[in-house]
Amino acid sequence: MSQAFQYLAAAIAAGLAALAASWGNGKVISKTLEGMARQPESAGNLRSTMFIGVGLIEALPILAIVVAFLILFL
């Protein structure tokens, strides 16, 4: 029974992290496109900042997978 709870906890941790990251990426990208549409001359600066933000957002599910593996194998 304990192992079943470990699998469930790992799945919930990974699933919620993936859901949160996808929602965050969608918000960042949509707001960046909105900013580019309003001020096309700042598109390069917005694009580079967006890539940094998306990279930082993607760190969350990677860390959640690490935590999920720790839950499963420790």
Wavefront OBJ file of the C-alpha trace (Angstrom):
o trace
v 0.000 0.000 0.000
v 2.848 2.377 0.810
v 4.362 1.922 -2.639
v 1.028 2.789 -4.250
v 0.985 6.086 -2.357
v 4.530 6.795 -3.505
v 3.530 6.292 -7.130
v 0.469 8.475 -6.651
v 2.478 11.266 -4.994
v 5.103 11.191 -7.735
v 2.451 11.307 -10.456
v 0.621 14.200 -8.810
v 3.860 16.165 -8.322
v 4.932 15.717 -11.937
v 1.453 16.338 -13.340
v 0.814 19.531 -11.387
v 4.253 20.869 -12.265
v 3.657 20.202 -15.952
v 0.246 21.844 -15.772
v 1.603 24.928 -14.010
v 4.527 25.249 -16.429
v 2.302 24.996 -19.488
v -0.057 27.624 -18.076
v 2.877 29.897 -17.238
v 4.450 29.481 -20.656
v 1.147 30.298 -22.322
v 0.792 33.487 -20.282
v 4.371 34.600 -20.957
v 4.175 33.949 -24.687
v 0.762 35.559 -25.117
v 1.812 38.700 -23.242
v 5.038 38.887 -25.246
v 3.121 38.667 -28.511
v 0.734 41.318 -27.247
v 3.678 43.576 -26.434
v 5.221 42.972 -29.859
v 1.945 43.870 -31.523
v 1.718 47.115 -29.554
v 5.362 48.138 -30.015
v 7.010 46.337 -32.931
v 10.284 48.247 -32.447
v 10.891 46.496 -29.128
v 10.293 42.996 -30.517
v 13.934 41.915 -30.225
v 14.221 42.912 -26.584
v 10.874 41.309 -25.722
v 11.793 38.098 -27.531
v 15.084 37.651 -25.689
v 13.436 38.383 -22.347
v 10.669 35.906 -23.198
v 13.204 33.136 -23.895
v 14.861 33.738 -20.534
v 11.480 33.661 -18.798
v 10.374 30.488 -20.549
v 13.661 28.832 -19.644
v 13.170 29.705 -15.993
v 9.578 28.478 -16.072
v 10.701 25.175 -17.585
v 13.052 24.633 -14.641
v 10.026 23.963 -12.411
v 8.864 20.699 -14.049
v 12.453 19.464 -14.243
v 12.831 19.966 -10.501
v 9.433 18.333 -9.940
v 10.573 15.254 -11.852
v 13.674 15.114 -9.640
v 11.465 15.306 -6.549
v 9.178 12.620 -7.995
v 12.166 10.319 -8.514
v 13.301 11.010 -4.962
v 9.833 10.090 -3.704
v 9.902 6.844 -5.674
v 13.417 5.620 -5.020
v 14.310 6.877 -1.543
l 1 2 3 4 5 6 7 8 9 10 11 12 13 14 15 16 17 18 19 20 21 22 23 24 25 26 27 28 29 30 31 32 33 34 35 36 37 38 39 40 41 42 43 44 45 46 47 48 49 50 51 52 53 54 55 56 57 58 59 60 61 62 63 64 65 66 67 68 69 70 71 72 73 74
